[in-house]
Amino acid sequence: MSTSTVIEHIVLLKVKKDTSAEDIKNLIEGAKSLRTIPGVISITVGPTFAEEWMPDRRNGHTHTLSCRLQNKEALRVYQDHPLHDKVKKECLLPLLVEAPMAVDYESVVVLGDNISEN
């Protein structure tokens, strides 16, 4: 088992109800392109859900983007990067009901025996 420290950047989105499937696809592809920014370890993006057996805790948030970064300096590089600005302005903000909610935190990642470090 190994451990490492990373920065997690989580963004909760409220996408307009009349947003087309094509616009959602462009949002997801734009978000996935952010993986090319230096210091980004991984990007995940997708629709939120609530199963019938669980309370709906989404508070109207329809999609989530999660970015794992190497360190706090990588977060600064990510936030200031022209590609981040372009994706935000072209693929994200036009689809939203309100400003996204974003949080950042430092996390210790513990990889178990069944997870590859590659």
Secondary structure as GFF3:
##gff-version 3
##sequence-region A 1 118
A	DSSP	beta_strand	2	13	.	.	.	ID=ss1
A	DSSP	alpha_helix	21	33	.	.	.	ID=ss2
A	DSSP	three_ten_helix	34	36	.	.	.	ID=ss3
A	DSSP	beta_strand	40	47	.	.	.	ID=ss4
A	DSSP	beta_strand	63	69	.	.	.	ID=ss5
A	DSSP	alpha_helix	72	80	.	.	.	ID=ss6
A	DSSP	alpha_helix	82	87	.	.	.	ID=ss7
A	DSSP	pi_helix	88	92	.	.	.	ID=ss8
A	DSSP	three_ten_helix	93	95	.	.	.	ID=ss9
A	DSSP	beta_strand	101	111	.	.	.	ID=ss10
###
